[in-house]
Every structure is written in C-alpha cells, then in structure tokens.
Amino acid sequence: MKTAVPAEFIDFIRGAKVGVRVIADAHVEWLNIDGVPLCIRKDTARLPVTPGNLFIDEIGMKSPILLTPKGLQHVLVISALKRDDPIAGMLDIAFDAFSEHWKETLKVDYVDVSNADELVAAINSFEGQVLVFDGHGTHRDKEAAALYLQDEPIDVWTLRDRITRMPPIVLLSACDRHAADRNHATAANGFLALGARAVLASVFPLFAPTAASFIARLLYRLSVFVEIAINIRQRAMTWLEIVSGMIRMQLLSDFNHALEGAKLINSEVYLDIGSRGNAAINGEHEDPFATILQMYEESGVPRGDLDRVFELTIANSSVISYLHLGRPETILIDLPERIEQQFKQMAEQDVMCAFQGW
C-alpha cells in the first residue's frame, strides 16, 4: 500500500493536526506511517464511497451533536446471543470486571432480542446516545451482511422505515461488520443508513474475550476519563478522539502482553509502563509509541527485540480490525456550561442567516 501512495501524500498525512478522514473503500487505515498504521498514528475515521447514496448523505455538512460527559453515560447493550452460545457470557465477564469502577456513573440497559420486532422496539425506546450490539454476524459474497438475532438472520438495511430514533453512536461487537473483502452492503454501512452518526465495526472476525474487554474498557473510559480530560484540556473532545485513544491503549495492552509472554519484561515493568504509557497516549503526545518504546528501552529491553515484538503485535492485534465509520468528529463532548454557550451561538447564527436571506 505504501508503494502506491505518493511520498508527498505521506508528508501531508504526517502534518495532520486534528485527525484524518479517509474517503475510500480501500483500507487506507493500514497505511504505514513511520512504523505504525495510520489508524494508530492519527485519529482516523472513514467515509466509504459506496453505496453512492449513503456517501452523498454522509459527505455533506453535518450539524454537530453536542453532548455532555453525562450524556454518554447511558448505554444500551443489545444481546442477540442464545444463552447456550459459547461466547454468550464474555461481555458479562468483562463488564463485571469493570462495573465496580463505573457503577456510580454509568447506566447500562441490557436487552435480549431474538427477532427483528424486538430489535426495533429496543432501539426505538432507548433515549441515550450509545448502542452496543453483542452478537454474531455474517456477510456472504453477493449478499447483504446479516446480524444473527439468536437463530434469525436479519439484514439491517431492511429496517430503515421502522427505526424512528437511532442513537448517534453504535459499537458493533460482532465479526465482519464491515468485512474487508465483501460488497458495500455491510452491517456498519447499514447502521449509518439507519441514522447513526458514528459506527465502530470490524473488518475481520474478532476473538470474543478480547472484543468484550475492549467494549468494557471503552465504557469505563466514558464513565471516568472523558470529564477529567475535558477539564484538563479546557476544550471539547470529539468522539473520534475518545475512540482513537482507546484503540491505542488496547495496542499498548497487547504489546505489554506480548513482551511479558516473551519474558522480556516482568509484571512490575508491565504495570509501570502500562500506567505511564496510557498517560502518554491520553496526554496528547505527538508520538506516544515512540515515548513508550523509549520507556521499555530504559527498563532494559533491547531495541531490536522491541521493534520485532511491536511489529508482530500490530499485525496480530485486534486494533487493526476496528474501523471507525461515519462522522465521529462531529460528535462533540463538553461541559454543560460550554454546551449551553454553543447552543446560544448557533441560535444567533441561525437568526443572522435568516435575516440576511441565506
């Protein structure tokens, strides 16, 4: 992929300050930018160019969705797994591990669904902003992708006239929701067509325990990190930033596991660099993994071993399977008082535009 991209375009990407929007069906997120994939190097989201009608809907101007940190703390988890499914308890186990940390701040609604009517009812009755789908999926050649609602496969594209209120943020904890080698009728695109503003989906099958842990960690991030980060940075955060940071933290965890498994670090180094590395990722360092690699070197790990294990970790980590589709940069999270001021400014701009005949 790198040989197909002009060098000046790589330089252009390096200079991006607030993220990169990929407008393509090709997996440009995997482009090597100074040793790491684009989706790790920069906050990255994608607008698929097919189907064309969805692309036209998504590419135009989007009014920002203004949310407070508390607005992210009501989550709907839809489970479409049968109770005897081998992965049915994975999300529960992951949530149990984190629930002690978020029980005072996060409200999670759990709904089991087994057919399209139950799915539609669960979505339409939910008033929060974040939807998690936990289930199986498939996408056969020359067919639309399907989500399995227990035993019933459903094409989400067929629900367009039935969904009256789609949450703006959708997290698909299921395999092949935007498969790398299938047609454009993916489940992720389908949720965009249903009205979601941002959809996190996978291009490959996911390992269920890792996928469940990722979702639990992301919800923990919503319950604790977001408001603290906004106060420290004294500015709004985008949903793109929040998810991109979580993806980098997952890669750091996978890297730590790989180094520990290779007996290159011990548990003390694991915990120390895990903590300091997450601080580098969330501290808006321009190149957090360069800082993290330096931390490992200072702990005594040879640079050659670090580079080898890091490259293998990237190739094997679930993080390169995640795609962030839609317009997550238009979902802004800020403190209530600043949100109120934004609404006032938007209202004043609307009045001015009407007065001038725009």
N, C-alpha and C positions, 0 to 999 in steps of 0.2 A: 504493500500500500504506500509506503514511504517513497518508493521509486516513482510512483505515479503522480505524486504531488510536487509541484514546483517548489524549489527551495525558498523563493520569496514568499510563498504562501505559508510555509512553516514559520518564517520570521514574523509574518502578520499574526499568526496564532499566538506566538510567544508574547506579542505585545498586548494581547487582550487583557484588560484590567478587571472587567466585571463578568466574565464568563464568555462562553462560546455557544452560539446556536447553530447546530448542524441542520442544513436543509437538504436532505438526501434520503435515499433508501439504503445506500451503501453504509457499512458500519465504520464510518469515519471516526467514531469514538475510540477505535482501537489504534489509530494512527500514533506511531511512536514519536513522542515529543521529548527529546532529551532524556531518553531512557525509560520513560513511563508512558502508558497510553494517555491519549488526550483526555479521556473521561476521568483520569486521576490528576493530570496536570492542571486542568482548568474545570471550573464549574460548567458542566456541559448538558445541554438539552437538545432534543431533536424534533424537527417537524418533518414527518415523512411526506414525500411529494406525490405518493399515490395512496388512496384514490384521489383524483383531482378535486372532486367536490369538497372533500374533507380538508385538503390542503388549502383551497381558497378560503374556507371558513376560518382556518387557523392562522393564516399568514397575515391577515389584516390587523388593524388596530384593535387592541383589547383594553377595555377599561380595567384598571387594576382592581383586584379583590383585596380589600383592606381588612385584616384580621388582627385581633389582639392575641397574645400568647394563650390566654384562657380560651379563645375561640378555637384553638387547636386541640383542646383537652377533652373533647367529647368525640369518641371514636366508635364507629360501628364495625364489628367483626362479623362477617357472614361466613359461616362454615357450611360447606356443601359436601362434606365427607361423611361416609357411612361410619357408624360407631365402631365397626369391626375392621375398619381400614387401618393398615399398619402405621400410617402417619397421622392418624386422627388425633393423637394426644400430643403431638410435637409442639403445637402452638401453646397449648395449655401448660406444658412443662416450662417452656421459655417464659411465658407470662408469669408463672408462679415465681420464677427466679427473680423477676424484676418488680413484681407487684408491691412488695414491701416498700419500695422506693417511690412508687407513684400513687399509692392508694389514697393519699390525701389530696391529690391534684387532678388525677386522670379519671374520667368516667368512661367505662368501656361497656357498650351494649353488645351482647352476644346473641346472635340469631342463627338457628339451624334452618336450612332450606333444602327442599327435595324436589322442587319443581319451579317453573317459571313464574307462576302466580305468587308463590311465597317470596321469591326473589324480588319481584316488582313491589310487593307490599312492604317488604323490609326497607328497600331503598326509598320509596316514596314517603314513608312515615318518619324517616330519620331527618333530624333538623341540624345535625352537626356538619362538620367540614371534612372529615377524614373517614374514608371507607377502606376496610381491609377485606379482601376476598381470599379465603383459605380453602383450597380445593385442588382438584385435578383439571387439567386441560389437555386438549389435543388439537393438532392442526394438520389435517391430511392434505396431500397435494391436490390442487384444483378444487378445493372446498374451502368454505369459511371456517375459521377457528371455532372450536366449541369449548364451552365450560361444562364440566360434569356437575350436575346438581344431584348428588348421590348417584343414581343409575341413569338419570335423564340428561342426555347431551343437549345443550342449548346454544344457539347462535345469538350472541348478544345484539347483533345488528338488527335483529327482528323486534327488539323491544323499544325502538325509537318512539313509537306513538303511545307507549304505555308508561314510560318513565316521565314523571312530572317534575321531579326535582333531584338531579344528580349532584352529590357532593363534589366540590371542585377538586378534591384530592383523592386519588384512587391508588391503592397499593395492592398489586396482584401477586399474592404469594402462591403462585402456581407455575407449572412448567410451560415453556414455549408460548408465552402470551404475546410475544412479538418475534416469532421464530425467524432465525437468520436466513433460512433458505426456502421459505414458503411464499404465498401470494400476499397481496396487501390487505386482505380481509382478516386481519388479526384481531384478537380479543382486545388488545390495547387500543388499536385504532377504533374499535367498536365503542369502547368506553368514552373516547374523545367525541365520537359522533353522538353519544347519548348526552353529552353536555359537560363531561369532566374537563377541567382546565389543565390538569397535570396527572399523568399516569406513569407509575413506576412498574415496569414489566421486565420479563426475562426473555433472552433470545435462545437460551439453552435450557435443558432440564436442570432443576435445582435439587441439591441434596437437602432433604426435608429438615433435619435438625439445624443446619446452618441457616436456611431460609427463615425458619421460625425465630431463631436467635436474632437475626438481622432485624426483623419486624419488631420484636420486643425491645431491642436496643433503640430503634428509631422512635418508638412511642415513649420510652424513657427519656430520650432527648427532648421530646415535646413537653414532657411534664416538668423538666428541671432546667435544661440548658437554655432554651430559647429566651426566656425573660431575662436571665442573667446576662446572656450575650448582648441583648439589646441595650441593657443598662450600661454595660461596659463600653460598648462601641458607640453609644449615643446616636444610633441611627436605626432605621428599619432593617430587617433582614428579609430576604426573599426565600420562598420555599425551595428554590433551586439551591441556594447556599446551604440550607439545612440538610437536604438530602445528600448533596455532594460531600459535605463534611462527614456524614455518616458512612458513606462509601469508602472514604479514605481511612476512617477509623476501623472499618471492617478489614481493609487490606493490612493495616498495621497489626491487628489481631492475628490474621492468617500468617503474616511474616513472623511474628513472635512465636506462634505455634511451630512453624517450620524450623526456626532456629533452635528452639528448645528440643524438638524431635531429633534434630541432627546433633544434639549435645554440644552446641556452640555457645549456648547461654544457659544459666541456671534460673531457678524460679525467682531469685532476688532481682536479677537483671531484667527478667521478664516483667515483673511488676513495676520496677523503676522506670524502664524505658516505655512501657505501656502507658504509664501515667504522664511522663514528660513528653512522649510522642503525641498523645492526644492533645496536650496543651499546645504543642506546636501546630497541630492541624487546626485547632479551633482558635488559635491566636493570630490567624490571618498571615502566617508566614508565607512569603512568596514561593518558597520551595521547601515544604515541610519534610519531605522524604530525604532531601539532602541533609537536613538537620538531624533527622532520625538515624540515617546511616552513619553520620559522624558520631552520634551518641554510642552506637554499637562499637565503632572502632575504638573509641575511648575506653570502652569496657573490656577491650582486649580481643575482639573478634577480627580476624584478618580480613582486609578489604576484598581480597579475591573470593573468599567464602561468602561474604556478604552479597557481593554482586551476583554470584551464582545462585544463591538461595533466593534472593529477591526476584531475579528473573523467573525462576521456577514458580515462585509464589504467585506472581502476577498471572502467569499462564494457567495456574490451577485454581485460582481464587474465584469465588462466585461473583466478585465485584465486576468483572468484565462481562458478565452475563446480564447485568442490570442496564436497562435503558430508561432514560427519563424523557418521556414524550409529552408533547403539548407546549404550553407556555408557562412553566413554573416560575419564570422570572417576573410574571405579572401578579403573583400572589405575594402581597407584602404584609409582613407581621411587624407590628409596632405597639408601643404603649398606648393605652386608651386616650390619653390627653392629646397625643400627636395624631392619632387616628381622627379624633374629632376635628382638629385643625385642618387635616387633609380634606375631610368632607366639606368644611366651610369653604375652603379654597376651590374645590371642584364645583360647588354650588355657585360661587361667584363667577367662575369661568363660564358656566352654563348660561347665566344671566347675561354676561357680556356678549357671548356668541349670539344669543337670541336677539339682543339689542342691535347688533351690527348686521343681522340678517344672514348669519353663517348657517 
